[in-house]
Amino acid sequence: MPFLTEPCAEYKEQFIEGIREFQREGKQLHYDIQRISTDFEAFLRATREQQEHVRIGPNRVPTTEMWLIDGDEYIGYLALRHELNDFLLKVAGHIGYMIRPSKRRLGYGTEILRLGLEQAKKLGLPRALVTCDENNIGSKKVIEHNGGKLENAVEVEGATVRKLRYWIDLMEQENQTT
């Protein structure tokens, strides 16, 4: 049964292999695999510090990163933003997630978002904004399956596709599962 966990040393090698997969498709290039491999504890510390207002820079919001694990395998990550700034409100939302390429189309996207919404509710969010590119049919289905209601599509400067903005009412979601 897949579960979310905060990043930890137990899944270091799996995480690094997942990042290599993302980088082969041109994503997650900001990760320096060599540095992470050499000092994984520093990487974990920096990830935890993203959760605290006093430790992040201006124009950033507290964010909890979690990993989706199935068995002992790293499947993907979820970023849960505790609040929204102007950019996040327009483009990125409360929750961002990514499934490693070798594990896509197996239902993990739906599961990681479902689990992320549970975490958002624990944070006290009454509703969550989740976005995706207009041409990302898989993400649209994942968001809608998890109760996403399309608010609008917005132009993003420098992007060739619009961003779809979905709201998910976490109180309504709870009522549907009970």
Secondary structure, 3 states (H helix, E strand, C coil): CCEEECCCHHHHHHHHHHHHHHHHCCCCCCCCHHHHHHCHHHHHHHHHHCCCHHHCCCCCCCEEEEEEEECCEEEEEEEEECCCCHHHHHHHECEEEEECHHHCCCCHHHHHHHHHHHHHHHCCCCEEEEEEECCCHHHHHHHHHCCCEEEEEECCCCCCCCEEEEEEEHHHHHHHHC
